[in-house]
Amino acid sequence: MGDSDDKYIVFKSDEFFAQTSGLPVALWTSIAVPDAVVIRRQDKFASPALATYSSMIAVAVSLIEDDEKRKELLRVADYFEHQAQLAADEGHKLPDV
């Protein structure tokens, strides 16, 4: 999963809307990912949150018998563990909404 960081592109909504004000609103809503949550690595709480997420995936792996699913989930867990390590180095801001 480490090579899929380009799966989504994140913009601040006010900046996105300012840049795309000529586009139809239907286009905005059709490309939005409504269930996405962004945790920025610069957030002081990002590292433990991402590490916990990674750990929970690893626990689930121990309960799965399908080897291919286990491998894929371990790749996901490794990805988020790596992000947790990066966040530990980068985290300096309190979160905001």
C-alpha positions as CSV (number, residue, x, y, z in Angstrom):
1,M,0.0,0.0,0.0
2,G,3.0,2.3,0.4
3,D,2.9,3.2,-3.3
4,S,-0.8,4.2,-3.2
5,D,-0.4,7.5,-1.5
6,D,-1.8,9.0,-4.6
7,K,-5.1,7.2,-4.2
8,Y,-6.7,10.5,-2.9
9,I,-5.8,14.1,-3.2
10,V,-6.8,16.3,-0.2
11,F,-7.6,20.0,-0.5
12,K,-8.9,22.4,2.1
13,S,-12.5,22.8,1.0
14,D,-12.5,26.6,1.0
15,E,-9.4,26.7,-1.3
16,F,-10.9,23.9,-3.5
17,F,-14.2,25.8,-3.9
18,A,-12.4,29.1,-4.6
19,Q,-10.4,27.4,-7.4
20,T,-13.3,25.5,-8.9
21,S,-16.0,28.1,-8.6
22,G,-16.9,27.9,-12.3
23,L,-17.5,24.1,-12.1
24,P,-21.0,22.8,-11.4
25,V,-21.8,21.8,-7.8
26,A,-22.9,18.4,-9.0
27,L,-19.3,17.7,-10.1
28,W,-18.0,18.6,-6.6
29,T,-20.4,16.3,-4.9
30,S,-19.8,13.5,-7.4
31,I,-16.1,13.4,-6.8
32,A,-16.2,14.0,-3.0
33,V,-15.4,11.1,-0.7
34,P,-18.1,11.6,2.0
35,D,-16.7,9.1,4.6
36,A,-13.1,10.2,4.5
37,V,-11.3,11.5,7.5
38,V,-8.0,13.3,7.3
39,I,-5.4,12.9,10.1
40,R,-2.4,15.2,9.4
41,R,1.0,13.9,10.5
42,Q,1.7,17.3,12.0
43,D,-1.0,16.7,14.5
44,K,0.5,15.9,18.0
45,F,-2.0,13.0,18.3
46,A,-1.5,11.5,14.9
47,S,1.3,9.2,15.8
48,P,-0.5,7.3,18.5
49,A,-3.7,7.3,16.6
50,L,-2.1,5.8,13.5
51,A,0.0,3.3,15.6
52,T,-3.2,2.1,17.3
53,Y,-4.9,1.7,13.9
54,S,-2.0,-0.3,12.7
55,S,-2.0,-2.5,15.8
56,M,-5.7,-3.2,15.5
57,I,-5.3,-4.3,12.0
58,A,-2.4,-6.6,13.1
59,V,-4.7,-8.1,15.8
60,A,-7.3,-8.8,13.1
61,V,-4.7,-10.5,11.0
62,S,-4.2,-13.1,13.7
63,L,-7.8,-14.1,13.4
64,I,-7.9,-14.5,9.6
65,E,-7.1,-17.8,8.0
66,D,-6.9,-16.7,4.3
67,D,-3.2,-16.1,3.6
68,E,-3.8,-13.6,0.8
69,K,-6.0,-11.5,3.0
70,R,-3.5,-11.7,5.9
71,K,-0.7,-10.5,3.5
72,E,-2.8,-7.6,2.3
73,L,-3.8,-6.6,5.8
74,L,-0.2,-6.8,7.0
75,R,0.8,-4.5,4.2
76,V,-1.9,-2.0,5.3
77,A,-0.8,-2.3,8.9
78,D,2.8,-1.7,7.9
79,Y,1.8,1.3,5.9
80,F,0.0,2.9,8.8
81,E,2.8,2.0,11.2
82,H,5.2,3.8,8.9
83,Q,2.9,6.8,8.9
84,A,2.8,6.7,12.7
85,Q,6.6,6.8,12.7
86,L,6.7,9.8,10.3
87,A,4.1,11.5,12.5
88,A,6.2,11.0,15.6
89,D,8.9,13.1,13.9
90,E,6.5,15.7,12.4
91,G,3.8,16.1,15.0
92,H,3.9,19.6,16.5
93,K,0.4,21.1,16.2
94,L,-2.7,20.6,18.2
95,P,-5.6,19.4,16.0
96,D,-8.3,21.6,14.6
97,V,-11.4,21.0,12.6
